[in-house]
Amino acid sequence: MTSAPGPVRVGPVCLALLAGMSAAALRPAPAIAQEYALSSPSGDTLQFELPRLRVMMEEARILYDDLVEDPRVLYTLGFGPPASVNAPGPAYPWNAVSPTSDSTVDVVTPGNLREADRAYNSYAVMRMREVRNEDPDDSCGALVTREEAVLSSFVDGWILARALFGGPAFAPLDELAFARDAGHLRALLAVRGDASVGVCAAEWVEANSESVEAYEAWRADAFPGLPGPADAGDAAADDADAGKPPPAEPEAEEPPPAEPEAEGGR
């Protein structure tokens, strides 16, 4: 006859393990790792969960495969001089990526932003898709809307560079990520004079004054002290002039030769 099981004895070690398991179950989930976050000068933070970053990586990989394999477009890749916060022009993707025809494009990544090369490559592929399929009858509104989508591919690549690959902070490009999150990316590209939309940038600014004012108010709060378009242009001109030698002083003119004295008494 089988006897009924007796009471189970739980020793002090088991009790300690059970207590630890209970505490772990009640403990809140760990916060998102700090390396998966971007911070603005005002202290605002953008956080990215790893699954979202994996999606960005896969999209960037697909675009790079297109860059390598598309026989219709020749991409010339290289690195240029460093960009600075006071003269950020070369870092903006619409300046770094220069289509020279509908089948050739130059991509010049600033030398101090090498970790972001996939961002510039992604933008180049998306931009060339637009170049090859643009309709001359498209309205300015349509062009600006499509450029926003192209620019968003750059933002994804910039986030990867910053969050996963140790890229340095660069406020003018960090602003793109925060502006997209706040719904101001379209206004930003228009106010900054995105060369990809040409005169349509100024037309969009004129037709959307409320959006521009909202963007500028947000920017002043999120990125205080960041140079505006006019300031950045002046700084760029100053930087360009800084490396030039001073103009030579004009040489003094030689005095004209003296006239011969007239002979007297003849």
C-alpha positions, 0 to 999 in steps of 0.5 A: 500500500502506497503511503501518502506523501508527507509535507515538503520541507523547504530549507533556508537556501530554497526560501532565499531563492524563492524570495529572490524570484519573487523580487525579480518578478516585481521589479520593473523592466529595465530601461532602454539602454542609454546608447539607444537614445539621442539627447537635445541641448535642451535635455529632451530625449529620443529613445529607440527600442532595438526592434525599431533599430533593426528595421532601420538597419534592414531598410538601410541595407536594402537601399545600399544593395540598390546603390551597389547593384543598380546598373542605371545609376553610377554613385561616386562616393567619397569623404570631404572636409569636416563640417562644423556646427557654425557652418553646417552646410556641407553636412546637410544631405541635400548639399552632400549629395549632388546629382549630375544627371539622371544616371550619375551622382556624387556623394561627399560625406563630411570627414568628421561624420564618417560613421554616418556614411550609410545615411548619406548613401540611403539619401542618395538612392532615394534622391536618385529615384526621385530624379529619375521619376520626377514630373516637371508638372509636379506642384511645389507642395508635391515636391516638398512632400516627397523630399520629406520622405527622402530626407526621412531615410537620411534621418534613419541612417543618422539615428543608426550612426548615433545610436549603434555605431558610436557616431559623434553628436552633431547638433544640426543633424540631431535636429533633423531627428528631433524635428521629424519626431515633433512633426517639423521636418517639412518646415525644416527642409523648406526653411533651410532651403533644401536645394533638392526642391529649389525655389519651391522651398521659398514658395512653401515657406511663404504659403505655410507661415504658421507651420514655419512659426511653429517650427522656429518656436520649437527650434528655439526651445529644443536647440537654443543657440544653434545658428539659423540659416543666415548665421550659418551662411555668414559663418560658412563665408567666414570659414572660407575666407579664413584660409585665404591669404590677405589681399596684397597691398597695391604697389606705390606708383613711381613718381614720373621722371623729372623734365629736363631743365631748359638751357638758358642764354641761347 
